[in-house]
Amino acid sequence: MEFTLDFIQIFFWVIYLVSPLLLFLSLVIVMLSQLVGRIEKWSRFDALYWSFITATTVGYGDFRPLKKASRMLSVLIAFVGVMFTGIIIAITLNAASIAFEKHVDKRVIEKMKEEFD
């Protein structure tokens, strides 16, 4: 339980530190989605929904851009979404590594490093 609490504490602390970057990337996705929504004549909510489905690379296919400009912007939305997701994954792995090293005996870590070298 102590490991989990340390992981959560580290994770949210780093999220707090990089929150300006995450908010900026989210803002880029939202702004691009509204632009695509205007081009495609979608409602604001439909455009927002579509952009986050695209940014997370889920892509249900219920909405899809038909115009060339919208398709180019969708590639940009997907790229920004991959960056956003990559940052979250990196933070998660880093928090887990720090919590792991804090709670595992140093001899166990050295033995694991020797096995992998």
Contacts in CASP RR format, 6 or more apart in sequence:
PFRMAT RR
TARGET T0000
AUTHOR 0000-0000-0000
METHOD contacts of the structure
MODEL  1
MEFTLDFIQIFFWVIYLVSPLLLFLSLVIVMLSQLVGRIEKWSRFDALYW
SFITATTVGYGDFRPLKKASRMLSVLIAFVGVMFTGIIIAITLNAASIAF
EKHVDKRVIEKMKEEFD
2 103 0 8 1.000
3 99 0 8 1.000
3 100 0 8 1.000
3 102 0 8 1.000
3 103 0 8 1.000
6 98 0 8 1.000
6 99 0 8 1.000
6 102 0 8 1.000
6 103 0 8 1.000
7 95 0 8 1.000
7 96 0 8 1.000
7 99 0 8 1.000
10 94 0 8 1.000
10 95 0 8 1.000
10 98 0 8 1.000
10 99 0 8 1.000
11 91 0 8 1.000
11 92 0 8 1.000
11 95 0 8 1.000
14 91 0 8 1.000
14 94 0 8 1.000
14 95 0 8 1.000
15 22 0 8 1.000
15 91 0 8 1.000
18 87 0 8 1.000
18 91 0 8 1.000
21 87 0 8 1.000
22 84 0 8 1.000
22 87 0 8 1.000
22 88 0 8 1.000
25 80 0 8 1.000
25 81 0 8 1.000
25 83 0 8 1.000
25 84 0 8 1.000
25 87 0 8 1.000
26 84 0 8 1.000
28 80 0 8 1.000
29 51 0 8 1.000
29 52 0 8 1.000
29 55 0 8 1.000
29 77 0 8 1.000
29 80 0 8 1.000
29 81 0 8 1.000
29 84 0 8 1.000
30 48 0 8 1.000
30 51 0 8 1.000
32 51 0 8 1.000
32 73 0 8 1.000
32 76 0 8 1.000
32 77 0 8 1.000
32 80 0 8 1.000
33 47 0 8 1.000
33 48 0 8 1.000
33 50 0 8 1.000
33 51 0 8 1.000
33 52 0 8 1.000
33 77 0 8 1.000
34 44 0 8 1.000
34 47 0 8 1.000
34 48 0 8 1.000
35 73 0 8 1.000
36 42 0 8 1.000
36 47 0 8 1.000
36 50 0 8 1.000
36 51 0 8 1.000
36 65 0 8 1.000
36 70 0 8 1.000
36 73 0 8 1.000
36 74 0 8 1.000
36 77 0 8 1.000
37 44 0 8 1.000
37 46 0 8 1.000
37 47 0 8 1.000
37 50 0 8 1.000
37 70 0 8 1.000
38 47 0 8 1.000
39 65 0 8 1.000
39 67 0 8 1.000
39 69 0 8 1.000
39 70 0 8 1.000
39 73 0 8 1.000
40 47 0 8 1.000
40 65 0 8 1.000
40 66 0 8 1.000
40 67 0 8 1.000
40 70 0 8 1.000
42 50 0 8 1.000
42 63 0 8 1.000
46 63 0 8 1.000
49 63 0 8 1.000
50 63 0 8 1.000
51 77 0 8 1.000
53 59 0 8 1.000
53 60 0 8 1.000
53 61 0 8 1.000
53 63 0 8 1.000
54 74 0 8 1.000
54 77 0 8 1.000
54 78 0 8 1.000
55 77 0 8 1.000
55 78 0 8 1.000
55 80 0 8 1.000
55 81 0 8 1.000
55 84 0 8 1.000
56 81 0 8 1.000
56 85 0 8 1.000
57 78 0 8 1.000
57 81 0 8 1.000
57 82 0 8 1.000
57 85 0 8 1.000
65 71 0 8 1.000
65 73 0 8 1.000
65 74 0 8 1.000
101 109 0 8 1.000
END
